[in-house]
Amino acid sequence: MGYYEDQMRLLVHEKEKDINSRTRAISRLPEGKVITTRNHHKPVFYRLSERGGKKKRTVIKDLDELAALLRSEYLTMVTPADQKRTAAMQQCLKTMTEYRDDDVILEKMIGRVMKNSSLLREMMPGASALQIEAELRGRILKSAELSAWEKAPYAKSDYRPENRVFMTSRGLMVRSKSEVIIAELLYAYGIPFRYEELRFIDGTAYAPDFTIMRADGSIVYWEHMGKVDSFRYFDRQLSKLRAYYTEGIVLWKNLIITFDDENGLLSAAEIRNKIETMILVH
């Protein structure tokens, strides 16, 4: 639900900015209302204002003054309505924050079961507490069909297996610390995936880092590009992306791409954002 809360916060923030901008604009515009009457059978625009309890009427002689008065009247009328809408959205956001049922219920459930760690270790011999927790969360969130897809045999890349030197909490060997973080968060969200599953395009084998199945059965691919400072590496990645494009595998639709920063690190917050906006919402 975090994605929707963030979108609501952004909307509330934008509406508050609009209201403040309109309030400032009203303070700079002339006071008064536009009235229309007739003088010697001819239509005349008047500016009706009030000072010291007395009403004053003056003739509006040019379009600039007329437009400024009409804009002031318009903003004065619409701003209270916007304030009411914003207050309603703030209440909605408060309700969303107070009742994050899915996250709260899951965490309480996991926490309650994890208190019996000795019993759980008997069910998963040799597993660490982190592995047990990730396994439980994944099984709770995944359907039987998705779990079966994840565990079914598949054609894996055999490219330089000696470079897979980092292990996830479930024993998967991957090529970088960033890939460990991605895998662990996919575990935490209960999202099934296959690591370096081969996909053939025009007779050439490609191995996306992560092949992920969404809850609706659609597939999304995740490529993590860590060595973008290497021209040869970057050129190979571009060739792969061109091949993907011919198969309809494109960004914002069914392809996620992440990069390490200048320090070789990948933000967990960025991964969560990708998961919540590209995988969970479909």
Summary of the structure (lengths in Angstrom):
residues: 282
radius of gyration: 29.9
end to end distance: 13.2
largest distance: 100.0
contacts: 730
relative contact order: 0.08
helix: 52%
strand: 20%
